[in-house]
Amino acid sequence: MSAPIDFYFDFSSPYGYLASEQIEALAARHGRAVMWHAIVLDAQFQPQGGVKIPLALLRTEYARRDCERSAAFLGIPYKTPTPYPVHTEHAARVFQWLSDRNPDEARAFAHGVFRAYFVEGRNIAEVAVLLEIAATLGLDREEVSNAFSDLATKARLKAEIDLAEARGVFGSPFFIVEGEGFWGPDRLAQLERWLETGPF
Amino acid sequence: MSAPIDFYFDFSSPYGYLASEQIEALAARHGRAVMWHAIVLDAQFQPQGGVKIPLALLRTEYARRDCERSAAFLGIPYKTPTPYPVHTEHAARVFQWLSDRNPDEARAFAHGVFRAYFVEGRNIAEVAVLLEIAATLGLDREEVSNAFSDLATKARLKAEIDLAEARGVFGSPFFIVEGEGFWGPDRLAQLERWLETGPF
């Protein structure tokens, strides 16, 4: 099997959510696996270029409309969340902890978190909400709860973010396949061409 | 005939160039006219949201690669220009001056400027280069030259930029059709769906 597609996302990223609903089908069409990586694009994040899309841009009326229209265009359920953005450190920690145990469970958890925030309007910064999502997946509530406060889990996420920065990731969603980076859900068509024809 | 598509662009915008090579064919498929508007996204530009894509982002290695790859994906000739970015005030002034006289000539001039910069690697900040482009279109060299220093032409461009800001334009390319804004060449598919089906 060919190299997997690395998929980096922040749980509060609307475009990350839209990509999360498309990437597996795209990869399956070309016999590729997807490695999901939760990162946190907050003040600690210092991408190589030293540039992030300013948060204010994502708060504008245009951005709100663009997310809603893009979701409608793609046929993906979407409701503008409030509050926005939210802290995603806890969700990302649980995701990475699960990912090391069982990637399929982690992926199901990621879908659950994204949909809770961007479809059901629940506040995914709240530990209680994350525990509910985990419970619906049949995960042990106490075990998940312990993961929040575990120093090892915190360090695990930090390492994931450091690695993402070192690989040139600076936004969400961000894809890497065979060393080539693709930023944003609007690059899925180019990513698919890459899988079909190789570098162009 | 239905309402035209307003197409806003800055001559130093690579994504504006890519859009300039696609918008007329898209509009023609749906019986729409395109109104071209040259604007200048410099320090004077204060969009309503107060946010611009930081210049540094467009200088990153990722952005360089993304422009080259996007052009290859679309089958549009493209060569990363140097210097980048350049001042586009003169080019925009000539464009708007022409536009008021003859929109077809103005469109031809815009294509000439974009291609000179993004295909031939010429510095479109230089008046001599702009005069050469105008000359190849059969325009009177002296008349064009006078337009650079004409206070009326300067005020004309300023008014165009003020109007763009008032309409919520904050980047290049930016399209408006029937009051709906679309930012970036990646929104052409959504713009086309809008023309096909109406609001979604």
Interface residues (C-beta under 8 A of the other chain):
Chain A: G49 G50 V51 I53 P54 A56 L57 T60 E61 Y62 R65 D66 R69 S70 A72 F73 G168 F170 G181 W183 G184 D186 R187 A189 Q190 R193 F200
Chain B: Q48 G49 G50 V51 I53 P54 A56 L57 R59 T60 E61 Y62 R65 D66 R69 S70 A72 F73 G168 F170 G181 W183 G184 D186 R187 A189 Q190 R193 F200
